[in-house]
Amino acid sequence: MSVSRIEPAPLQRAGTSESQTPYPQASGSSWERFNLWLEQPRSPAVLVLWLSLYLVLTTNWPLWNELARIGGAPSTYMSTIMAMSLLTLCGSAAMLSLTAWSRWMKPLWLAVVVLAAVVQHYMLQYRVVMDPTMIANALQTDPNEARDLLSWRMAFNVGVVVLPAAWLLWRVRVTPMRILSKLWRNAALLLLSVLVALGAAVSMNRELAPLMRNNIHLRYMMNPIATLYSTGSLFIKPLFRRSGKLIPITAGTALGASYAAQTKPPLFVVVVGETARADHFALNGYARDTTPELARRGVLSYREVHSCGTNTLASVPCMFSPLGKEGYESRKDDYETLVDVLQAAGLAVFWLDNQAGCKGVCVRVPNASAFDGLDAPTKKALCDGDECLDDVMLKGLDERIAALPAERRAKGVVLVMHQMGSHGPAYYKRSAPDVKRFLPECKTNALAECGHAELMNVYDNSIVQTDRFLGQTIDWLKAQSKQYEPAMLYVSDHGESLGEYGLFLHGVPYSFAPEAQKHVPMVTWFSEGMSQRRKLSRSCMEAGLDTPLTHDNLYHTVLGVMDVTTPTYKPALDALASCRGKG
């Protein structure tokens, strides 16, 4: 009798089979070994750290370029780049540690990569920085303006960063963990990131402190930290700064003595320009003849005017506020505006927009979009989709004015027209073919791809278009002289960078924005009847064309021209107060 020996079966780990092992041995080609390595489960905290490193390496080229520009020699700036990269890595890891929970965070992580890639494209393309003002400006951009910013170059630049990250996030496996295990790992990552950042900042303080103090914009170039911080700041700070209530300022408002015996009511047009630079107006000494129509109409051009902000969202509400720049920026409540005061005085007020809204200024007065109610021939002649040349605001204007209450029109009319003006980057869309005096033009929104001469040509053509629009507005006002005493004041909301210092567009934080983004044109025109009504001395006004002015003067100057008395009016800020009573 023979006995056969039975070998014991090899032990297997629970949940595995003979054909499946928990961690296959690394063998085969390099690609196979990479796939096996990639498929090994990893904790969310480790993945967040990897993602932070990826973002530092792929989405911070604008920061490195700027540090190299400031630093001069490589021996000077390489150590700074390393230090700033470490700080950016630690900041990104600290922020993302708050999301290191489960595989369901993958869409959020990918969204952060997309955001960082898009931000890097615009920082490289237009040399902008992601401070809270720029984020607010971006959120206020309407679909037409956003369309001008899209390009195949943007798709390529974003795709180069996003596609590898998307593939890796799809492939990588996230280890399921208990909530307490995740919590202590995330807390450890957050604490470690903060400690390393503090250590780096202290050890490099001698180099970094003066660098960051003298170049404040660098803190807004750390991607994606700056974007996430600025976005959070934009939404969180107002919760603590402003109550949300509206403070009335119209008490005690009344029409002045000039209305008692008027034979014709005043008609005052305030044109809010867009993205116009004072130094590109021929009226102000620019070598190119960009303002021939205004010159022929005998306007007065104020040459030393500065804006309240460097973007529309900051400037437009500020320029119509009674608070001035400092008061407006530090306010804890919202206040009524210039148009509210004018309406409270009994005047007919109307706001006409060829822009992405009035930024809350016109919500309590009659207002309309210039695109509304246009007939098909006008749209075909003046519009591209939902975007129109400013000439469109003069179409049907008589009917718009006539629709205002008759009892108010009998006292006087204030019309505010908000231009599309020279809004970039698609400057080539801002002028009609028959006003394109300077050729060849830059015909793309990728401004860095254009030569300097082409960029100057296309921007100057947009100024020529504004010149024609203002000339036509004055002609329309002259035609109203039978029933009104007309006048016009034009002032741009902010300026524009056209490649100076490597900057394009606008929106740089005001404290270190270049002069080109803050120095704006302001032009006035008064009919003979309006000059006599307000006893304005032209010689006096001409003598004051180089007087330094700001947007703070607009509120009080308009009230002075319209002879509206109110407790918020300050004669010292009325640009024309000293010239009244001398005509």
Secondary structure, DSSP 8 states (H G I E B T S, - for coil): -------------TT-BTTB-SS----SSHHHHHHHHHTS-B-HHHHHHHHHHHHHHHS-HHHHHHHHHHH-SHHHHHHHHHHHHHHHHHHHHHHHGGG-S-GGGHHHHHHHHHHHHHHHHHHHHH-----HHHHHHHHT--HHHHHHT--HHHHHHHHHHHHHHHHHHHH--B----HHHHHHHHHHHHHHHHHHHHHHHHHTHHHHHHHHHH-GGGGGGSTTHHHHHHHHHHHHHHHHH----EE---TT-EE-GGGTT-SS-EEEEEEEE-S--GGG-GGGT-SS---HHHHHTT-EEEEEEE-S-SSHHHHHHHHT-SSHHHHHHH-SSEE--HHHHHHHTT-EEEEEESSS--TTTTTTS-EEETTTT--HHHHHHHEETTEE-GGGGGTTHHHHHHTS-HHHHTT-EEEEEE--TT-SS-GGGGS-GGG--S-S---SS-GGGS-HHHHHHHHHHHHHHHHHHHHHHHHHHHHTTTT-EEEEEEEES---EESGGG-EES---GGG--GGGTEEEEEEEE-HHHHHHTTB-HHHHHHTTTS-EETHHHHHHHHHHTTEE-TT--GGG-TTGGGBT--
